[in-house]
Amino acid sequence: MATKNSWTYNQLLIAFNLYCQMPFGKMHKNNPEIIKYAEIIDRTPSALAMKLVNIASIDPAIISTGRSGLKGASTLDRAMWEEMQLDRDAFANKMQQAINTFEIPELSLDIDELYDAANYTGSNKTIQSTSRVGQTFFRRSVLSAYNNRCCITGLANTKLLVASHIVPWRIDETNRLNPSNGLCLSMLHDKAFDMGILTIAENMTISVSKKYTSHDDLFFNSAILAYEGKPIFLPQKFSPLADFLRYHRECIFKK
């Protein structure tokens, strides 16, 4: 049994997995999910909640909003954060191995979700299981950052939501699993974003291409054009990087 004062590597992998998939506002000791997973990994709910907030304290996206979290992040916490940034594919698979070790079915990968992730990230159904793990990690991380809502419309049905890449998968493999290279969008708006029909301006408002506007298309006008100039719902963590959005405006958006 692990001592209460020393986190094992596998325990930390579970904590990082929860951090990536749990909205920031739910990282507290009274959250039933935290209570459940704390028992599974032999930590107290307070310890697990504190670990999640300590991870937040080294997340640049959280720090930039003024929510600095606690100051108790350990050297190992910081080293694991760097490990995650350097190779997200490998780190996602390590987290999945830890989930399997602790036998946590709620965090295990669902095959339908794996295929959904593949379908909407430019891959296909014959990809290897290691890539599937990474794709599902990307999807869950992006959706949780936006509290499972489309950042344009507010749609909250996860069956209709996509973790949309800002810089396409085929263009930048280094950032293909970086949640800051993702937006949570409805299927319709994901397709419009992917085709350059709409983009996100520097001030985080929506811009719709003039090439596709039509006074006769009532559905387009209500479903897409109506959002012109409106701000997106900003994520609680993993904010989209300015360089990624700039690439989309300059290289994909149909001006």
C-alpha positions as CSV (number, residue, x, y, z in Angstrom):
1,M,0.0,0.0,0.0
2,A,1.3,3.4,-0.9
3,T,2.2,5.8,1.9
4,K,-0.1,8.8,2.3
5,N,2.8,11.3,1.9
6,S,4.3,9.9,-1.2
7,W,2.5,9.7,-4.5
8,T,3.4,6.8,-6.8
9,Y,4.0,7.3,-10.5
10,N,0.8,5.4,-11.4
11,Q,-1.2,7.4,-8.9
12,L,0.0,10.6,-10.5
13,L,-0.9,9.3,-13.9
14,I,-4.5,8.9,-12.7
15,A,-4.4,12.4,-11.3
16,F,-3.1,13.8,-14.6
17,N,-5.8,11.9,-16.5
18,L,-8.5,13.3,-14.2
19,Y,-7.1,16.8,-14.6
20,C,-7.2,16.6,-18.3
21,Q,-10.8,15.3,-18.4
22,M,-12.4,17.1,-15.5
23,P,-13.7,20.7,-15.7
24,F,-11.7,23.1,-13.4
25,G,-14.7,24.0,-11.3
26,K,-15.2,20.3,-10.2
27,M,-11.8,19.8,-8.7
28,H,-12.9,19.7,-5.1
29,K,-13.0,17.1,-2.4
30,N,-16.8,16.8,-2.3
31,N,-17.0,15.9,-6.0
32,P,-18.4,12.3,-6.1
33,E,-15.9,11.4,-8.9
34,I,-13.0,12.6,-6.9
35,I,-14.2,10.6,-3.8
36,K,-14.6,7.5,-5.9
37,Y,-11.2,7.7,-7.7
38,A,-9.4,8.7,-4.5
39,E,-10.5,5.4,-2.9
40,I,-9.5,3.4,-5.9
41,I,-5.9,4.8,-5.9
42,D,-5.6,4.8,-2.0
43,R,-5.6,8.6,-1.5
44,T,-8.0,10.8,0.4
45,P,-10.4,13.0,-1.5
46,S,-8.7,16.0,-0.1
47,A,-5.3,14.8,-1.3
48,L,-6.6,14.0,-4.8
49,A,-8.4,17.3,-5.1
50,M,-5.3,19.2,-3.8
51,K,-3.1,17.3,-6.4
52,L,-5.5,18.4,-9.2
53,V,-5.3,22.0,-8.2
54,N,-1.5,21.8,-7.8
55,I,-1.3,20.5,-11.3
56,A,-3.5,23.5,-12.3
57,S,-0.9,25.8,-10.7
58,I,1.7,24.8,-13.4
59,D,-0.8,25.0,-16.3
60,P,-0.1,28.2,-18.2
61,A,-3.7,28.4,-19.4
62,I,-4.9,28.5,-15.8
63,I,-2.2,30.8,-14.6
64,S,-3.0,33.3,-17.4
65,T,-6.6,33.7,-16.1
66,G,-5.4,34.6,-12.6
67,R,-6.5,31.3,-11.1
68,S,-3.1,30.3,-9.8
69,G,-4.3,27.4,-7.7
70,L,-2.2,26.1,-4.9
71,K,1.6,26.4,-4.7
72,G,2.4,22.9,-3.6
73,A,3.2,21.3,-7.0
74,S,6.1,18.9,-6.5
75,T,9.2,18.4,-8.6
76,L,7.7,15.2,-9.9
77,D,4.4,17.0,-10.8
78,R,6.4,19.5,-12.8
79,A,8.5,16.8,-14.4
80,M,5.4,14.9,-15.4
81,W,3.8,18.1,-16.9
82,E,6.9,18.5,-19.0
83,E,6.8,14.8,-20.0
84,M,3.2,15.3,-21.2
85,Q,4.1,18.3,-23.3
86,L,7.1,16.6,-24.9
87,D,5.3,13.4,-26.1
88,R,1.5,13.4,-25.6
89,D,1.1,10.1,-27.5
90,A,3.4,8.3,-25.1
91,F,2.0,10.0,-22.0
92,A,-1.6,9.2,-23.0
93,N,-0.7,5.5,-23.3
94,K,1.0,5.6,-19.9
95,M,-2.1,7.0,-18.4
96,Q,-4.2,4.3,-20.0
97,Q,-1.8,1.7,-18.6
98,A,-2.3,3.1,-15.2
99,I,-6.0,3.0,-15.6
100,N,-5.8,-0.6,-16.5
101,T,-3.5,-1.3,-13.5
102,F,-6.1,0.2,-11.2
103,E,-9.0,-1.4,-13.1
104,I,-11.0,1.7,-13.5
105,P,-13.7,0.9,-16.0
106,E,-15.2,4.5,-16.0
107,L,-11.9,5.8,-17.4
108,S,-11.3,3.0,-19.9
109,L,-11.7,3.7,-23.6
110,D,-15.1,3.1,-25.2
111,I,-14.7,1.5,-28.7
112,D,-17.4,3.8,-30.2
113,E,-15.7,6.8,-28.8
114,L,-12.4,5.6,-30.2
115,Y,-13.9,5.4,-33.7
116,D,-15.6,8.7,-33.2
117,A,-12.3,10.2,-32.4
118,A,-10.6,8.7,-35.4
119,N,-13.4,9.8,-37.7
120,Y,-13.0,13.5,-36.8
121,T,-9.2,13.8,-36.6
122,G,-8.3,12.9,-40.1
123,S,-7.4,9.3,-39.3
124,N,-9.3,6.1,-40.0
125,K,-10.7,2.9,-38.4
126,T,-7.6,0.8,-39.1
127,I,-5.2,2.9,-37.0
128,Q,-3.2,1.2,-34.2
129,S,-4.6,1.1,-30.7
130,T,-1.8,3.5,-29.4
131,S,-3.1,6.2,-31.8
132,R,-6.7,5.5,-30.7
133,V,-5.8,6.1,-27.1
134,G,-4.2,9.4,-28.0
135,Q,-7.1,10.5,-30.1
136,T,-9.6,9.7,-27.4
137,F,-7.5,11.6,-24.8
138,F,-7.5,14.6,-27.1
139,R,-11.3,14.5,-27.5
140,R,-12.0,14.1,-23.8
141,S,-9.5,16.8,-22.9
142,V,-10.9,19.3,-25.3
143,L,-14.5,18.6,-24.4
144,S,-13.9,18.9,-20.7
145,A,-12.0,22.2,-21.2
146,Y,-15.2,23.6,-22.7
147,N,-17.4,22.0,-20.1
148,N,-18.8,19.7,-22.8
149,R,-20.4,22.6,-24.8
150,C,-19.8,23.9,-28.3
151,C,-17.8,27.0,-28.0
152,I,-19.9,28.7,-30.7
153,T,-23.5,27.7,-30.0
154,G,-23.4,26.3,-26.5
155,L,-24.8,22.9,-27.7
156,A,-24.3,20.4,-24.8
157,N,-25.1,17.0,-26.4
158,T,-21.8,15.2,-26.4
159,K,-22.9,12.9,-29.2
160,L,-23.1,15.9,-31.5
161,L,-19.8,17.5,-30.3
162,V,-16.4,17.2,-32.0
163,A,-12.9,18.0,-30.7
164,S,-11.9,20.0,-33.7
165,H,-8.2,20.5,-34.6
166,I,-7.3,24.2,-35.3
167,V,-4.1,23.3,-37.2
168,P,-5.1,20.1,-39.0
169,W,-3.8,16.7,-37.9
170,R,-2.0,16.2,-41.3
171,I,-0.2,19.6,-41.0
172,D,1.3,19.4,-37.5
173,E,1.7,16.0,-36.0
174,T,3.6,17.5,-33.1
175,N,0.5,19.2,-31.8
176,R,-2.1,16.6,-32.9
177,L,-2.8,15.7,-29.3
178,N,-2.3,19.2,-27.8
179,P,-5.7,20.2,-26.3
180,S,-4.7,23.9,-27.0
181,N,-4.8,22.9,-30.7
182,G,-8.5,22.1,-30.2
183,L,-11.9,23.6,-30.1
184,C,-15.1,22.0,-28.9
185,L,-17.6,22.4,-31.8
186,S,-20.9,21.0,-33.0
187,M,-20.6,18.6,-36.0
188,L,-21.9,21.3,-38.3
189,H,-19.6,24.0,-37.0
190,D,-16.6,21.6,-37.0
191,K,-17.2,21.0,-40.7
192,A,-17.6,24.8,-41.4
193,F,-14.3,25.5,-39.4
194,D,-12.5,22.7,-41.2
195,M,-13.5,24.0,-44.6
196,G,-12.6,27.6,-43.8
197,I,-16.2,28.9,-43.9
198,L,-15.7,30.4,-40.4
199,T,-12.7,31.2,-38.2
200,I,-11.8,32.7,-34.8
201,A,-10.6,36.3,-34.9
202,E,-7.8,37.7,-32.7
203,N,-10.4,39.0,-30.2
204,M,-11.9,35.5,-30.0
205,T,-15.0,36.4,-32.0
206,I,-16.4,34.5,-34.9
207,S,-15.7,35.5,-38.5
208,V,-17.8,34.0,-41.4
209,S,-16.4,34.0,-44.9
210,K,-18.1,36.4,-47.3
211,K,-17.8,33.7,-50.0
212,Y,-20.5,31.6,-48.6
213,T,-23.1,34.2,-47.5
214,S,-26.5,34.1,-49.3
215,H,-29.7,35.9,-48.6
216,D,-31.7,32.9,-49.9
217,D,-30.2,30.3,-47.5
218,L,-32.2,30.8,-44.3
219,F,-30.6,27.8,-42.6
220,F,-27.1,29.0,-43.2
221,N,-28.0,32.5,-42.1
222,S,-29.5,31.2,-38.8
223,A,-27.0,28.4,-38.1
224,I,-23.7,30.0,-39.1
225,L,-23.9,33.6,-40.3
226,A,-25.9,34.6,-37.2
227,Y,-22.8,34.1,-35.1
228,E,-20.7,36.6,-37.0
229,G,-18.9,38.9,-34.6
230,K,-20.1,37.0,-31.5
231,P,-17.5,35.8,-28.9
232,I,-16.8,32.1,-28.4
233,F,-17.3,30.5,-25.0
234,L,-13.7,30.4,-23.7
235,P,-12.4,27.2,-22.1
236,Q,-11.6,26.8,-18.4
237,K,-8.2,25.3,-19.4
238,F,-6.2,24.4,-22.5
239,S,-7.0,27.8,-24.1
240,P,-6.4,27.8,-27.9
241,L,-3.0,29.1,-28.7
242,A,-2.8,32.4,-30.7
243,D,-0.3,30.9,-33.2
244,F,-2.7,28.0,-34.0
245,L,-5.6,30.4,-34.6
246,R,-3.5,32.7,-36.7
247,Y,-2.5,29.7,-38.9
248,H,-6.2,28.9,-39.4
249,R,-7.1,32.5,-40.3
250,E,-4.2,32.8,-42.8
251,C,-4.1,29.3,-44.3
252,I,-7.5,27.8,-44.1
253,F,-10.1,30.5,-43.8
254,K,-11.7,31.6,-47.1
255,K,-11.3,35.4,-46.9
